[in-house]
């Protein structure tokens, strides 16, 4: 027995290796992100459920954005899509105007609400018109379910493309708890369908299914502002087959309904968009793009604020194009898609708060490229994504003050999401540079791309 004990004591014991600083850092970030996402998800889900129960019972002109879509679809269903847009100089009315109390007919209220508030081409009104047979309440809830289906499609194609990437469950938690995603469902908007179209289109293009990708991108013609930068992305990369398919499909979706309504409706639509764009440059308190950020920072007329100079807004738009150009110059596909989405939201002068759910597309494509990133860059990526998540929550709270049904639009405040999104775009440009994707003069390349030590 003594000999056995002696032999045991003679065998050197292997000491447990201490946890590395990187393991501790990454584990802490995963824990922190999980706590943020779980807490936010629970809180926002409760609010979403409450609003879905409340909104159908509000007055006709207070039923959020689905009210505008429903009104336009109702006009199309009555064969009056030709009258969707106001003629130049015609008075238009907005929710809360006393004129809505003067009519009992819901269809008359629909005409008042749609003219001046329906920004999409007639194709969308025709597509949605069958839902009006259900009435507002049931069509609103059905649209919410369809939107959740589109979000499920986003997760399905993203999961298939990133099978095996360990961060995907964390990304899913982040998207499900992302405040703009909940706002899309509450507002009854189409953004989740565009989110799926963008994701599927870019993944199909990556898989070299160019015609199918072009068909998915052509759906963006239902909200043309989202088609511009994806189209430019295809042009820069020389994806001619996809670009041509997108052009033909978009033209059919956009122009064919005007053959039914008449081309005077097209002229009215273009004039309406011009006037709306001018107003967006001067106002836009409900937008997180540069124009809305500056408006909210200065405050509206009720607080003595004045519109930001258009030259300043254009300068910020031009500044946003610089990091985007750097990323695209690097020719990294995944990084280029993510940068395009972020820049698109910053540059568009009608980038409403729930539209920022499209940041989920950028987050997905960053995570899809993460396996080939250095671990330093991978940690930076999650810092950026968490910062965007938190900034969106803060900006929504600032916007919806004091209550979402009685918003103080002119109250000065700070939308942190706008500068954080621009910072994310700068970070993507820095990744393109630090990974050596760009051609640089040798002296500058040696300065930027200094080798890291073995212990870094």
Number of C-alpha atoms within 10 A of each C-alpha: 5 7 8 9 9 10 9 11 10 9 8 7 8 6 6 6 6 6 8 8 9 13 10 11 12 15 12 12 16 15 12 12 21 17 12 17 24 14 12 21 20 13 13 20 15 11 14 19 13 12 16 18 12 11 21 21 12 11 12 21 20 15 23 19 18 22 26 27 26 26 32 33 29 27 25 25 19 11 13 14 24 19 20 29 29 19 18 12 7 9 10 14 16 16 18 12 9 9 12 21 12 9 10 9 9 13 14 14 18 22 20 22 25 26 24 21 23 24 21 20 24 29 20 22 25 18 12 19 19 14 18 21 11 11 12 19 15 14 20 26 17 15 18 22 13 16 22 17 15 20 20 14 19 22 19 12 16 22 17 9 17 18 11 10 14 12 15 18 11 14 21 17 17 23 23 21 23 24 29 26 25 20 22 23 26 25 20 27 22 23 23 28 20 23 23 23 22 26 27 22 25 24 20 19 19 14 11 13 15 23 18 17 26 28 21 24 28 29 22 24 25 21 16 15 16 20 20 13 18 21 19 13 17 19 14 13 12 11 16 14 15 25 24 19 20 28 18 14 19 23 13 14 19 23 16 14 21 18 10 13 18 13 14 13 23 20 14 18 23 14 16 22 16 12 12 17 16 13 13 20 21 19 25 26 26 23 28 34 29 29 32 29 27 28 29 27 18 20 22 21 13 12 11 11 16 15 18 18 12 13 9 13 20 15 12 16 20 12 13 21 19 15 23 24 14 22 29 23 18 19 15 13 18 20 24 24 26 25 31 23 23 24 23 25 27 29 22 21 25 23 23 18 24 26 22 27 24 22 24 27 23 22 22 25 23 23 24 20 16 20 15 9 15 11 14 10 17 18 17 14 21 20 15 19 24 18 18 23 25 18 20 26 20 16 20 21 15 20 25 15 15 12 10 13 13 9 14 17 22 22 21 21 19 18 26 20 25 24 18 19 25 20 17 23 28 19 19 24 23 16 20 22 20 15 14 14 16 16 10 12 8 9 8 9 15 11 9 15 12 9 8 7 6 5 4 7
